């Protein structure tokens, strides 16, 4: 028999690269000299605009002060769309740019990664690179990623997530591309830039971090180099998310979340993810809802789903979240981890079901406001049988699903999705 028949499903594990990084208060202020050091001359800056803040003008000003030419693309959308990427590629080519800077959260960084891959392949559509290491040219333009949220960790990972709007308009598709060539050249994480992040986004992005830490810690890959960072990131979220959410200028809390999101991304970068992310991708594919919010709603249900095959690991998660597990069995401690996650979700004010989301549930909600006919018609999350079925099918095709520790089939995953729509979190704890 072949080795891969004897040892399934991940006999050989791969450690993926990280970029150089600058972390800490004030780090964004030296982006101009850093860009010069990297040889930047004409930069395409990609961002959502961050309107209402002075972050983009300050960073653009720093670049221009140091003699760089700047072309600005500030139309990146939440859950970045393929046309965001391709519009940026066209602008890059039109102005003969030689480098990229992304400013924002995961949407800006992911769209920028996709644009770099496309530019390196003469403007081919970004959707051609869905999957694992689909790019053929390992060299693409240099990229500085400046984070303004403590969430995705996209500035240090090889993954980028794009919504494909070219598919069947009644069946949109959101995918993850993993590509070593997409890793940024330099990551910049400055907790001072998080001060302007709205309360609800801070909470939602924080649960993205908790998902990033917990999924590789229980992943089927069981990648040992990722476990330490994964567990420490969970501890940091438990210690800092409440203060970061409700006192946005608490520098210690913001810095704690900065490190949490950074090392959590480094954990999943090689340690894998699971169906918390797969459910989130599916729901935002159909409703354009915030990725971190989706993760927050899915996380308790997926933890409960996976616990029977990972009690010992969830017991360790409980301790990391501050639970005194002395005298508890692994099962009791795992249950306590779930209760701690639900308590945190409620403490930071996150909705508990997908059907609780309305256009006014959180700031900048795009429910019913998307750019295509499909999203304009999706004014409420239905949560009916047909909706649950299509979301479940999307989950089963997601590239994060194979890492989930418990086997996933339509029959096993559908009840999890249904509970995310209508179920009570109190039922999970009873």
Helices and strands as residue ranges (DSSP letters): H 3-6, E 20-23, G 27-30, H 31-37, E 42-47, H 55-65, E 69-73, H 82-94, E 99-104, H 106-119, G 126-129, E 131-132, E 142-147, G 154-156, E 159-164, E 173-178, G 180-182, E 186-189, G 191-196, H 199-218, H 224-246, H 251-271, H 275-287, H 291-306, G 307-309, H 311-320, H 330-347, G 354-356, H 373-377, H 385-396, G 401-403, H 410-422, H 425-429
